[in-house]
């Protein structure tokens, strides 16, 4: 029997992880951007979950409301 494949599979993992991370960041930025700039759809789940502040107000629930003015 002959097995054909990578002889050192663990050495490829960092490259695959970097590629996956880069694709995720590109997809995230593409989702948030238009040809005119960023779109801030505050009711949309990805936008709402990724912003910490917007127009000087804390919008992320993980940020303390005591420091809501930024």
DAQUIHU-V360642 format. One record per pair of residues at least 24 apart in sequence whose ideal C-beta (glycine too) atoms are under 6 Angstrom apart, sorted by sequence separation. I is the first residue (numbers start at 1). J is the second residue. D is the distance in whole Angstrom. If there is no record, write none. Layout:
i:I j:J d:D
i:I j:J d:D
//
This chain:
none
//
